[in-house]
Amino acid sequence: MFAVGDASVGEGDSGLATITFTVTKSGAAAGSVRASTADDTARAGSDYVARSQELVFTAADRSKTFSVTVNGDTVDEADEAFLVDLSDPSQGASLADPQATGTIVDDDTALLSIGDLEVREGDDQPVVATLAVALSTPSSRPVSVRFATADDTATRGDYRPVQGQLRFAPGETSRSIEVRILSDRRREPTERLLVKLSDPVNAGLLDQQAVVTIIDQDGREVEAPARARPSVTASTTPRRGRQAVYRFITRGRVIPPRGLDPRTACADGRVRVKILKRRSVLSTRQVKVRPDCSFRARNTLRRPAAPGKVRVRARFLGTRQLKPRSARTHTVTAR
């Protein structure tokens, strides 16, 4: 009796692979049997090379092999299969298992990615930012992925939020997402929004987030004002038999450029206040700028004698939106 067993092989990206089936014989007699391929989900010519062969067994032979050539490709597709049928056994022999399945295992995974984009804001009309979404390799199956915009430094007054689903037809490798950038005549800093991919079907995610950079219409980033605007008061608390305590209170405000919302422009900003005597730094204090762009710093000195005339220097250190410029210095006398 003759029988044939199932087999499988990885497809590969190019070139040829070989899938080998084992045909067995039971019994002591010599004999022969024909093995032939037949289509199932795989197709002869494109997926594998059809063939038919007579296998001859001597009395001592217990098995023979039957090899089929598989064609590699880079198309992402489902696993495919073809059949190997046994027929025409020699006289006196029979077929115990006359059919086997050869599985061609797909090893191509389609990956989705989305690219960053830089766009200039218009003066009067909205500008369309078109982001490319690419599939790394063609797929024989339909591919889909969800997308949605998200705020970064740009908010919903700067662009029109969108969300939806992209669908790739079999063989298609590129689609696009459009985001409308809203226009205004305000001078403002470079801003950014995000476009995120999620929930892919029949594909993986290689790069799931894009950054859209919105450049103001004149093409320049907004810088911070030339200085923080501080005012300083100095006081002392003498202590009998101990060192005197000198306190310098520096209050002020950071003035953002016209057109910027102070509530966001100064966010996370800091001001550094130094007390200097000639070339020596007597005290340094760094404070966070409040949401209304104001700040307050207290520098404390403990000295046996009054430091006399000193310089108080306030410097705005900048934020993600605003760049720092030169410091503002006041001269005060501590008595």
C-alpha positions in Angstrom: 0.0 0.0 0.0 1.1 3.5 -0.8 0.5 6.7 1.3 1.7 10.4 1.0 2.1 12.9 3.9 1.3 16.6 4.1 4.2 19.1 3.9 4.8 22.9 4.1 7.4 25.5 3.2 8.0 29.2 3.7 7.3 31.1 0.5 10.3 33.5 0.5 10.6 36.9 -1.0 12.1 36.0 -4.3 13.6 33.0 -6.1 12.5 29.4 -5.6 11.8 27.2 -2.6 11.3 23.5 -2.6 8.6 21.6 -0.7 9.2 17.9 -0.3 6.6 15.2 0.2 7.3 11.7 1.5 5.6 8.7 -0.2 5.7 5.5 1.8 5.2 1.8 0.9 4.2 -0.9 3.1 4.7 -4.6 2.2 7.7 -6.5 0.8 6.8 -6.4 -2.9 8.3 -4.0 -5.4 5.9 -1.6 -7.0 5.3 1.9 -8.4 2.8 4.8 -8.0 2.4 8.2 -9.8 2.4 11.4 -7.8 0.9 14.5 -9.4 0.1 18.1 -8.3 -3.3 19.8 -8.4 -4.5 23.3 -7.6 -6.3 24.2 -4.4 -6.0 27.8 -3.2 -2.5 28.0 -4.8 -2.3 28.2 -8.6 0.2 26.3 -10.8 2.5 28.7 -12.7 2.2 31.7 -10.3 2.5 30.0 -6.9 4.2 26.7 -7.7 5.5 24.6 -10.6 3.1 21.8 -11.6 4.7 18.3 -12.0 3.9 14.6 -12.2 6.3 11.8 -11.6 6.2 8.0 -11.4 7.9 6.7 -8.2 9.4 3.2 -8.5 10.1 1.2 -5.3 12.2 -1.9 -5.0 11.3 -4.6 -2.6 13.6 -3.1 0.0 12.5 0.5 -0.4 10.2 1.9 2.2 9.9 5.6 1.1 10.5 7.9 -1.8 10.4 11.7 -2.0 8.4 13.9 -4.4 9.6 17.5 -4.6 7.7 20.6 -5.9 9.1 24.0 -6.6 7.4 27.0 -5.0 7.7 30.6 -6.4 8.6 33.3 -3.9 7.1 36.8 -3.9 6.8 39.9 -1.7 3.0 40.1 -1.7 1.4 39.9 1.7 -1.2 37.2 1.3 -2.9 34.4 3.2 -1.2 31.0 3.3 -2.0 29.0 0.2 -2.2 25.3 -0.6 -2.0 22.8 -3.4 -2.6 19.0 -3.5 -0.5 16.0 -4.3 -2.5 13.0 -5.5 -1.3 9.4 -5.8 -2.6 7.3 -8.7 -1.9 4.3 -10.9 -0.5 2.0 -8.3 1.3 -1.1 -9.7 -0.7 -4.3 -10.0 -1.5 -5.8 -6.6 -0.9 -2.5 -4.7 -3.5 -0.2 -3.2 -3.6 3.4 -1.9 -3.9 3.8 1.8 -3.7 7.7 1.8 -3.9 8.9 -1.8 -3.8 12.7 -1.2 -1.6 15.2 0.7 -1.8 19.0 1.1 1.2 21.2 0.4 1.0 24.5 2.4 2.9 27.6 1.1 3.4 29.7 4.3 3.4 33.4 3.6 6.3 35.2 5.2 5.5 38.7 3.9 4.0 41.1 6.5 2.6 44.4 5.2 3.5 47.3 7.5 1.9 50.8 7.6 3.7 54.0 8.1 2.8 57.7 8.0 5.3 60.5 7.2 5.9 63.9 9.0 4.9 67.1 7.2 5.8 70.8 7.3 3.3 73.3 6.0 3.1 77.1 6.0 0.0 78.7 7.4 -2.0 80.9 4.9 -3.2 84.5 5.4 -6.8 84.2 4.3 -7.7 80.7 3.1 -7.2 77.3 4.8 -4.2 75.3 3.7 -4.6 71.5 3.2 -1.9 69.4 4.7 -1.7 66.1 2.8 0.0 63.3 4.7 1.1 60.1 2.9 0.3 56.7 4.4 2.3 53.9 2.8 2.1 50.1 2.9 5.6 48.5 2.9 4.6 45.7 0.5 1.6 44.9 -1.7 -1.1 42.7 -0.1 -3.5 40.3 -1.8 -5.9 41.1 1.0 -7.8 44.4 1.7 -6.0 46.5 4.4 -7.5 49.1 6.6 -6.4 51.4 9.4 -8.0 54.1 11.6 -6.6 57.6 11.9 -7.3 60.7 14.1 -5.7 64.1 14.7 -4.6 65.1 18.2 -3.4 68.4 19.7 0.2 69.1 20.5 1.2 72.8 20.6 -1.5 73.5 18.0 -5.1 73.3 19.2 -8.4 73.0 17.5 -8.5 76.7 16.6 -5.4 76.2 14.5 -6.7 73.2 12.4 -9.8 71.2 11.7 -9.8 67.9 13.5 -10.4 64.8 11.4 -10.8 61.1 12.0 -11.8 58.1 9.9 -10.6 54.9 8.3 -8.3 54.4 5.3 -8.8 51.4 3.1 -6.2 49.9 0.8 -7.5 47.7 -2.0 -5.5 44.5 -2.8 -2.3 45.6 -4.5 -2.6 49.2 -3.4 0.4 50.6 -1.4 -0.4 54.3 -0.8 -3.2 56.5 0.5 -3.4 60.0 2.0 -5.0 61.9 4.8 -6.0 65.6 4.5 -6.0 68.0 7.4 -7.2 71.6 6.9 -4.9 74.2 8.6 -6.9 77.3 9.5 -5.6 80.7 8.6 -5.3 83.9 10.5 -3.3 87.1 10.5 -1.8 86.8 13.9 1.9 86.6 14.4 2.5 83.3 16.3 5.1 80.7 16.9 5.6 77.4 15.0 3.0 75.0 16.2 2.5 71.2 15.8 -0.3 68.7 15.7 -0.3 64.9 15.5 -1.9 62.4 13.2 -2.1 58.9 14.7 -2.8 55.5 13.1 -4.5 52.7 15.0 -6.4 49.4 14.7 -4.8 48.0 11.5 -6.5 45.1 9.7 -4.3 42.7 7.7 -1.2 44.7 8.3 1.1 45.9 11.1 2.2 49.4 12.2 5.8 50.5 11.4 5.3 54.2 12.2 2.0 55.1 13.8 2.3 58.8 14.4 3.1 61.8 12.2 4.0 65.3 13.3 2.5 68.2 11.2 4.6 71.4 11.8 2.7 74.6 11.1 5.0 77.5 10.2 3.6 81.1 10.5 3.0 82.8 7.2 6.2 84.9 7.4 8.2 81.6 7.9 9.9 82.7 11.1 9.5 81.5 14.6 8.3 84.0 17.2 11.0 84.9 19.8 10.5 86.1 23.3 10.5 89.8 24.2 13.9 91.4 24.8 13.6 91.0 28.5 11.5 90.1 31.5 10.1 93.2 33.1 11.1 93.0 36.8 10.8 95.4 39.8 13.0 94.8 42.9 12.6 95.7 46.6 15.3 95.0 49.2 14.9 94.8 52.9 16.9 93.6 55.9 16.0 92.0 59.2 18.8 92.7 61.8 19.2 90.1 64.5 21.1 91.0 67.6 24.2 88.8 68.0 23.6 87.1 64.7 24.1 87.7 61.0 21.6 90.1 59.4 19.2 88.6 56.9 18.8 90.5 53.7 15.9 89.8 51.4 15.5 90.8 47.8 12.0 90.4 46.4 11.9 90.5 42.6 8.5 90.7 41.0 7.8 91.1 37.3 6.1 89.9 34.2 7.1 88.2 30.9 5.5 90.1 28.0 4.9 87.7 25.1 4.7 89.0 21.5 1.5 90.5 20.3 -1.0 87.9 19.1 0.1 85.1 21.5 -2.2 83.9 24.2 -0.3 84.6 27.5 -1.9 81.5 29.1 -0.1 79.2 26.7 2.9 81.3 25.7 4.4 81.4 29.2 3.5 77.9 30.2 6.4 76.0 31.8 8.6 79.1 31.5 11.2 80.1 34.2 13.0 83.2 35.3 16.4 83.2 36.9 17.3 86.0 39.3 20.9 86.7 40.4 22.2 89.0 43.1 25.7 90.3 42.0 28.4 92.3 43.8 30.9 93.4 41.2 31.9 90.1 39.6 30.7 87.9 42.4 27.4 86.1 42.4 25.9 86.4 45.9 22.7 84.5 45.3 20.8 82.7 42.5 17.2 81.9 42.4 15.1 80.2 39.6 11.3 80.5 39.7 8.5 79.3 37.5 6.5 81.8 35.5 2.8 81.8 36.5 0.0 81.2 34.0 -0.6 85.0 33.7 3.1 85.4 32.8 4.0 87.0 36.2 6.8 85.9 38.5 8.1 86.4 42.0 11.5 85.5 43.3 12.9 85.9 46.8 16.7 85.9 47.3 18.0 85.7 50.8 21.5 86.7 52.1 22.9 86.2 55.5 25.9 88.5 56.0 27.4 90.2 59.1 27.3 93.6 57.3 25.1 95.1 54.6 26.2 94.2 51.1 25.6 97.7 50.0 25.0 98.5 46.3 24.3 95.3 44.3 22.9 94.4 40.9 19.8 92.2 40.6 19.6 90.5 37.2 16.4 88.9 35.9 16.6 86.7 32.9 13.7 84.9 31.2 14.9 81.4 30.2 12.4 80.7 27.5 9.8 78.0 26.7 9.0 75.7 23.9 7.3 78.6 22.1 9.4 81.5 23.2 13.1 82.1 22.9 15.0 84.0 25.6 16.9 87.2 24.9 19.1 89.5 27.1 18.6 89.9 30.8 17.2 93.0 32.6 19.4 94.4 35.5 18.4 96.7 38.4 20.8 98.3 40.9 19.6 98.5 44.5 21.2 99.3 47.8 20.7 97.0 50.9 21.2 98.8 54.2 
